[in-house]
Amino acid sequence: MDPVAAHCQASDVIAEEGSIIIEGPDGVAVTMSPDAAEETAHRLLRAVSEVRASGKISDG
């Protein structure tokens, strides 16, 4: 999947009332259970590793 535009600003992540809230650029907000957030974190790290290994890093 090729993104239309990559953001260079990291999302904010907070724990609140048993949920994880991710607030990103352009008003994006996602609330996840701890299990879903943990799996998402693993998937993000795997994707980052793949992109870095490919050498095709977006300027964002």
N, C-alpha and C positions, 0 to 999 in steps of 0.2 A: 504494500500500500504506500503510495507516494503522497506525502502531505502537500497541500496547496502552498502553505507558508509555515515555516518553522519559527516558533517563538524562541527568543533567546532569554526570556525571563522565566525563572523557576516559579512553580506554583507554591502557594502557602498551604501547609498541612497542619490541622489542629485536631486534637481529641476532645470530643464534647459529648457528655451524657451517653457514653458507651459506643459512640460512632466516630468515624474518622471523616473529617470534612476537608476536601481538597478544593482550594479556590485558585483558579488560574487566570491567565490573561483573557481579555475581552469578556469579562463577566461569567466565565465558565465556573460552575460550582457543582461538585459531586459529593454525595454523602454515601459512605460505604460502611459495611460491618467490618470489624477488625479482621476477620478471615479474608474477606474480599480485598481489603486494603493490603494485607500482607501478600496475597498472591499477586496483586497488581504490582507491588513493589518488586517482587521477584521477576515478573515479566518485563518490567521497565529495565531492570539491571541486565537481563539477558539481551534485550533489544539494543541497549547502549553498547554492550560488548560486541555485538554483531556489527553495528555501524562503525565503531572504532576500528575493528579488525578489517573492515572493508576499505577504510581510508576515504570513504565518501561522506565527509562530515559537512552538514549544512551550515551556512553562515548565520542563519536565523535572522 
